[in-house]
Amino acid sequence: MTKKMKLSQLGDILQDLDVESLEGVTIEGDIELNISGGGGLNPALAYALGNEISQISLHMANIGRMLGFPAEQLFASAFGLGEMPQPEALPTSPRIQELLASKFEVSKVDNWKNPIQEVTLGATSGDGGSRKSTVTIGGENALPYYFDAEMPHRNYVTMDVFDMPIGMAKAVKGNYEDVINDPAEWAKKVVRDFNADMVTIHLISTDPLISDTPAKEAAKVVEDVLQAVDVPIVIGGSGNPEKDPEVLEKAAEVAEGERVLLASASLNLDYERIAKAAMDYGHNVLSWTQLEINAQKELNRKLMKQCNVPRDRIVMDPTTAALGYGLDYAYTNMERIRLAGLMGDDELTFPMSSGTTNAWGAREAWMVSSPLKQDSDWGPREYRGPIWEIVTGLALSLAGNDMFMMMHPTSVQVLKEITQTLYGSIESEEIDITNWIGAEV
């Protein structure tokens, strides 16, 4: 029995075996393996190690046989065993190559009979608006990206713009420092430079606890944004339940005919005022609830039956919880909503929107490092933050979400490329995302 062996000798043995997958591979460096007893490797341990390696070899050989290679002949030649008895025939199933080349059919899900409602955002001049193009979401007959169930419309991204400077993660703020004091220029930048499909203008300064900007003054910001860009827009308030109905009424009035999405109607404010403003001025309504499917049903029902909002004017926002902060629950909630809609629940057959920007609320997205000394290295936040937003959005796209509200340009670029690849059509976007990363450092 050989007591010692060098890596170079092991390389010679492998070369003699003429293993095709190792053709052109060289083993560099050299160490000496001592497998003798008395100061070397324990014989019992060496035996056990040899057994494990042999078992691995056996499993790999079986895989080779499944792929059609006569592995038993290779072993016979390598160990000088002469002709080995032929092994028992493998089960008569097609080989992997044949399986991959074969055609197969997928059975339909019989209880997915109800298509998701289509909703169009934005209005062109032919529709009484001034948008260059419109965005239509919904219309699915299955969960997303099924190869045998065509998606009529791809996913869309609307990028966030604010009517005043706000606190943002450094990775995000670096992209907007030149426009942060001008909402109209901000809107131009996300469309021109970052290829946003839509723009969401958040009128957060109207909050009585912030600046208490009058609704009429906030409406002027909406007018400026509408003149600055020609894509569909979403108009959001401050989140104050007392002030938002008034703010959205004024915003709806100045945007008359543009078919904007008013964000949002909820059960904790006067949703009737918001629904009426949408109907009076030709807009859509974002139906927002907080991770509760029955509350979503209730609000949708009230918008339709109590406020007479047509089905093609409602988009749902079931709330987005970020990666690490309830994403699994948000995913489950959205998937349940989509499945219920496909199976005929007419109170849930509406397209969905995700506040994917919520990912930046996770401390892992923006902190330099973990506050716990014993924690592992989190890596550079310049990359970690966008990844947090991408993963949050991508997960919810698989649950059936149609539209994403986002902030970081890299996140937008990556999410659009992935979802459009799954959808089956990538639009050409010659944009250098390294410039965006550089802005953050």
C-alpha positions in Angstrom: 0.0 0.0 0.0 1.3 3.4 -1.0 2.0 5.4 2.2 2.5 8.8 0.5 1.1 10.5 -2.6 1.6 14.0 -4.1 -1.0 16.0 -6.0 1.1 15.7 -9.1 0.9 11.9 -8.9 -2.9 12.2 -8.5 -2.9 14.3 -11.6 -1.0 11.6 -13.5 -3.5 8.9 -12.4 -6.5 11.1 -13.6 -4.7 11.7 -16.9 -4.2 8.0 -17.4 -8.0 7.5 -16.9 -8.6 9.8 -19.9 -11.5 11.5 -18.2 -13.0 13.7 -20.9 -14.4 16.4 -18.5 -10.8 16.9 -17.2 -9.3 17.5 -20.7 -7.0 20.5 -20.6 -7.2 20.8 -16.8 -3.9 20.9 -14.9 -3.3 20.5 -11.2 -0.9 23.2 -10.0 1.1 23.3 -6.8 2.0 20.2 -4.8 1.5 18.8 -1.3 2.3 15.4 0.0 -0.6 13.3 1.4 0.5 11.0 4.2 -2.0 8.1 4.6 0.2 5.9 6.8 -0.4 5.2 10.5 1.9 6.5 13.3 1.7 10.3 13.0 -0.1 10.3 9.6 -3.8 9.8 8.9 -5.4 7.3 11.2 -6.0 4.0 9.3 -9.6 3.8 10.4 -10.2 7.4 9.3 -8.5 6.7 6.0 -10.7 3.7 5.4 -13.8 5.7 6.2 -12.7 8.5 3.9 -12.0 5.9 1.1 -15.4 4.5 1.6 -17.1 7.9 1.2 -15.1 8.7 -1.9 -16.0 5.4 -3.4 -19.7 5.9 -2.7 -19.5 9.3 -4.4 -17.8 7.7 -7.4 -20.5 5.1 -7.6 -23.2 7.8 -7.6 -21.4 9.8 -10.3 -21.0 6.6 -12.4 -24.7 5.9 -12.1 -25.4 9.4 -13.4 -23.1 8.7 -16.3 -25.0 5.6 -17.1 -28.3 7.5 -17.1 -26.8 9.8 -19.6 -25.8 6.8 -21.8 -22.1 6.4 -21.0 -20.9 2.8 -20.2 -19.3 3.7 -16.9 -18.7 0.1 -15.9 -16.3 -0.3 -18.9 -14.3 2.7 -17.7 -14.0 1.1 -14.2 -13.0 -2.2 -15.6 -10.3 -0.6 -17.8 -9.0 1.6 -14.9 -8.6 -1.3 -12.4 -7.5 -4.0 -14.9 -10.6 -6.1 -14.1 -11.1 -7.3 -17.7 -14.6 -7.8 -18.9 -17.1 -6.9 -16.2 -20.6 -8.5 -16.2 -23.2 -6.2 -17.8 -25.2 -4.4 -15.2 -29.0 -4.9 -15.0 -30.8 -2.8 -17.5 -32.0 0.6 -16.3 -35.7 1.1 -16.2 -37.1 1.6 -19.7 -37.6 5.3 -19.5 -36.5 7.8 -22.1 -33.0 9.2 -21.7 -32.5 12.7 -20.6 -31.7 14.0 -24.1 -34.8 12.5 -25.4 -36.9 13.9 -22.6 -35.6 17.4 -23.1 -36.3 17.1 -26.8 -39.8 15.8 -26.4 -43.0 17.8 -26.4 -45.3 17.7 -23.5 -48.6 19.3 -22.7 -49.8 21.0 -19.5 -53.2 20.4 -18.2 -55.3 23.5 -17.7 -56.5 24.7 -14.3 -60.2 24.2 -14.8 -61.3 26.6 -12.0 -59.3 29.6 -13.3 -62.2 30.8 -15.4 -62.4 34.5 -14.5 -60.0 36.9 -16.2 -58.5 39.8 -14.2 -60.1 43.2 -15.0 -58.1 45.4 -17.3 -57.5 49.0 -16.2 -56.0 51.7 -18.4 -54.0 54.5 -16.8 -53.4 57.8 -18.6 -55.3 59.4 -21.6 -54.0 60.5 -24.9 -55.3 63.4 -26.9 -57.8 61.1 -28.6 -59.2 60.3 -25.2 -59.3 63.9 -24.0 -56.0 63.9 -22.2 -52.4 65.0 -23.1 -50.4 61.8 -22.4 -48.2 60.5 -25.2 -49.2 56.9 -24.4 -51.3 54.9 -21.9 -50.5 52.0 -19.7 -52.9 49.0 -19.4 -52.6 46.5 -16.6 -54.6 43.4 -15.7 -56.3 41.0 -18.1 -54.5 37.8 -16.9 -56.1 34.4 -17.0 -53.6 32.7 -14.8 -50.8 33.4 -12.4 -47.9 35.3 -14.0 -45.3 34.0 -16.5 -47.0 30.6 -17.2 -45.7 29.6 -20.6 -49.1 28.2 -21.6 -51.1 31.2 -20.4 -50.3 34.4 -22.2 -50.0 37.7 -20.2 -51.8 40.4 -22.2 -49.7 43.2 -20.6 -46.3 43.4 -19.1 -45.5 44.7 -15.6 -45.0 48.5 -15.3 -43.0 50.7 -12.9 -44.0 54.1 -11.6 -41.2 56.0 -9.9 -41.7 58.1 -6.8 -41.4 61.9 -6.8 -42.1 64.1 -3.8 -43.3 67.7 -3.5 -40.6 68.6 -1.0 -37.2 67.2 0.0 -37.5 64.2 2.3 -35.1 61.9 4.2 -33.8 59.2 1.9 -31.2 56.5 2.0 -27.8 57.8 0.7 -27.9 55.2 -2.0 -31.2 56.7 -3.3 -30.6 60.4 -2.6 -27.4 60.5 -4.6 -29.5 60.1 -7.8 -31.8 63.0 -7.1 -29.8 65.7 -5.3 -29.9 67.9 -8.4 -33.7 67.9 -8.7 -34.8 67.2 -5.1 -36.2 70.8 -4.7 -38.2 70.8 -8.0 -40.9 68.1 -8.4 -41.3 68.8 -12.1 -37.6 68.4 -12.9 -37.6 65.3 -10.7 -40.4 63.9 -12.8 -38.5 64.7 -16.0 -35.4 63.0 -14.7 -37.0 59.7 -13.8 -38.7 59.5 -17.2 -35.8 60.7 -19.3 -32.8 59.2 -17.5 -34.3 56.2 -15.7 -37.0 55.1 -18.1 -39.9 55.2 -15.7 -43.2 54.0 -17.3 -45.1 56.3 -15.0 -44.6 59.0 -12.3 -46.1 59.0 -8.8 -46.2 62.5 -7.3 -46.5 62.3 -3.5 -48.0 65.5 -1.9 -46.6 64.9 1.5 -46.1 68.6 2.4 -49.9 68.8 2.8 -49.7 66.8 6.0 -50.7 69.2 8.9 -47.8 67.7 10.9 -45.3 68.6 8.2 -46.0 71.8 6.3 -49.7 71.8 6.0 -49.6 73.0 2.4 -53.1 74.0 1.3 -54.8 71.7 -1.2 -55.0 74.4 -3.8 -51.3 75.0 -3.7 -50.5 71.3 -3.8 -52.7 71.0 -6.9 -50.3 73.4 -8.7 -47.5 70.9 -8.2 -49.7 68.3 -10.0 -50.2 70.7 -12.9 -46.4 71.3 -13.1 -45.7 67.5 -13.2 -48.4 67.0 -15.9 -46.7 69.6 -18.0 -43.2 68.3 -17.4 -43.8 64.7 -18.5 -46.1 62.9 -21.0 -46.5 59.6 -19.2 -49.5 58.6 -17.0 -49.2 59.7 -13.4 -50.3 58.6 -10.0 -51.3 61.2 -7.4 -50.7 60.4 -3.7 -51.6 62.4 -0.7 -49.6 62.6 2.6 -51.3 59.7 4.3 -53.3 62.0 6.7 -56.9 60.7 6.7 -58.4 64.1 7.5 -56.5 66.1 4.8 -56.1 63.6 2.0 -59.7 63.6 0.7 -59.5 67.4 0.2 -56.1 67.2 -1.4 -57.0 64.5 -3.8 -60.2 66.3 -4.8 -58.3 69.4 -5.8 -55.6 67.3 -7.6 -58.3 65.4 -9.5 -59.8 68.7 -10.6 -56.6 70.1 -12.1 -55.9 66.8 -13.8 -59.3 66.4 -15.3 -59.4 64.1 -18.3 -55.9 62.7 -17.7 -57.2 59.4 -16.2 -54.7 59.5 -13.3 -54.7 57.0 -10.4 -55.8 58.7 -7.2 -53.8 57.1 -4.3 -55.6 56.2 -2.3 -59.1 55.3 -1.0 -59.0 53.3 2.2 -61.4 52.3 5.0 -59.9 54.7 7.5 -60.8 57.9 5.5 -63.6 59.3 3.5 -63.3 57.1 0.5 -66.6 58.3 -0.9 -65.1 61.8 -1.5 -62.1 60.3 -3.3 -64.3 58.0 -5.4 -66.6 60.9 -6.3 -63.6 63.0 -7.4 -62.4 60.2 -9.6 -65.8 59.8 -11.2 -66.4 63.6 -11.7 -63.0 64.2 -13.4 -62.4 60.9 -15.2 -59.8 59.1 -13.0 -59.0 55.7 -11.5 -59.0 54.8 -7.8 -56.3 53.0 -5.9 -58.0 50.7 -3.3 -55.6 50.4 -0.4 -55.9 48.0 2.5 -53.4 46.6 5.0 -52.5 43.0 4.4 -56.0 41.7 4.9 -58.0 40.0 2.2 -61.4 40.5 3.7 -60.8 44.2 4.2 -59.8 44.4 0.5 -63.0 42.7 -0.5 -65.0 45.1 1.7 -63.4 48.2 0.3 -63.7 47.1 -3.3 -67.4 46.2 -2.7 -68.1 49.7 -1.3 -66.3 51.4 -4.1 -68.4 49.5 -6.7 -71.8 49.3 -5.0 -71.9 52.3 -2.7 -69.8 54.8 -4.8 -70.6 53.4 -8.3 -67.0 53.2 -9.4 -66.8 51.1 -12.6 -64.8 47.9 -12.4 -62.3 49.2 -15.0 -61.4 52.2 -12.7 -60.2 50.2 -9.7 -56.6 49.1 -8.9 -55.8 47.3 -5.6 -52.9 47.9 -3.3 -52.9 45.2 -0.6 -49.8 46.7 1.0 -46.2 45.7 0.5 -44.1 44.4 3.4 -40.3 44.4 2.6 -37.9 41.6 2.5 -37.2 40.5 6.1 -40.2 42.5 7.4 -43.2 40.4 6.3 -42.6 39.9 2.6 -43.7 36.3 2.9 -47.1 37.5 4.4 -47.4 40.2 1.7 -46.7 37.5 -1.0 -49.3 35.1 0.4 -51.9 37.8 0.7 -51.4 38.9 -2.9 -51.3 35.4 -4.2 -54.6 34.5 -2.4 -56.2 37.6 -3.8 -55.1 36.8 -7.4 -56.2 33.1 -7.1 -59.6 34.1 -5.6 -60.1 36.5 -8.5 -59.2 33.9 -11.1 -61.6 31.5 -9.5 -64.5 33.9 -9.8 -64.5 36.2 -6.7 -65.7 39.3 -8.5 -64.7 41.5 -5.5 -61.0 40.6 -6.1 -60.7 40.5 -9.9 -58.6 43.7 -10.2 -55.0 44.4 -11.0 -52.6 45.0 -8.2 -50.0 47.7 -7.3 -47.1 47.3 -5.0 -45.4 50.1 -2.9 -42.1 48.4 -3.5 -40.3 51.5 -2.2 -41.2 50.2 1.3 -38.1 48.0 0.9 -36.0 51.1 1.9 -37.7 51.1 5.3 -35.7 47.9 6.1 -32.6 48.9 8.1 -30.6 46.3 6.1 -31.3 48.3 3.0 -29.7 51.6 4.2 -27.5 51.1 7.3 -23.7 51.0 6.8 -23.4 47.8 8.8 -25.2 45.7 11.5 -25.6 47.4 14.9 -24.8 44.0 16.4 -21.1 43.5 16.9 -21.3 39.8 16.6 -23.2 39.9 13.3 -21.7 39.0 10.0 -20.6 41.6 7.4 -23.5 42.9 5.5 -21.6 44.0 2.5 -21.6 47.5 0.8 -25.0 49.2 1.2 -24.5 50.8 -2.3 -25.5 47.4 -3.7 -27.4 45.9 -0.8 -30.1 48.6 -0.9 -31.1 48.2 -4.5 -31.0 44.4 -4.1 -33.4 44.7 -1.2 -35.9 46.6 -3.5 -35.4 44.3 -6.4 -36.0 41.1 -4.4 -39.1 42.6 -2.8 -40.5 43.6 -6.2 -39.6 40.4 -7.9 -41.2 38.2 -5.2 -44.5 40.1 -5.5 -44.4 39.9 -9.3 -44.6 36.1 -8.9 -47.7 36.6 -6.7 -49.4 38.4 -9.5 -48.6 42.1 -8.9 -48.9 44.2 -12.0 -47.4 47.6 -11.2 -44.5 48.7 -8.9 -43.9 52.0 -7.2 -40.1 52.2 -6.9 -37.3 54.7 -6.2 -33.8 53.5 -7.0 -33.0 53.6 -10.8 -30.8 50.4 -10.6 -33.7 48.5 -9.0 -36.1 49.7 -11.7 -33.7 48.7 -14.5 -33.1 45.2 -13.1 -36.7 44.5 -12.2 -37.9 45.6 -15.6 -35.4 43.4 -17.3 -36.2 40.3 -15.3 -40.0 40.7 -15.5 -39.9 41.5 -19.2 -37.7 38.5 -19.8 -40.3 36.3 -18.1 -43.0 38.1 -20.0 -41.2 37.3 -23.2 -40.4 40.8 -24.6 -37.5 43.0 -23.6 -37.6 46.5 -24.8 -34.2 48.0 -25.8 -32.9 50.3 -23.1 -29.3 51.4 -23.6 -28.7 52.8 -20.2 -25.4 52.5 -18.2 -26.5 51.5 -14.7 -22.9 51.8 -13.5 -23.5 55.6 -13.5 -26.3 55.2 -11.0 -24.2 53.0 -8.7 -21.4 55.6 -8.9 -23.7 58.3 -7.8 -24.2 56.5 -4.5 -20.7 56.0 -3.4 
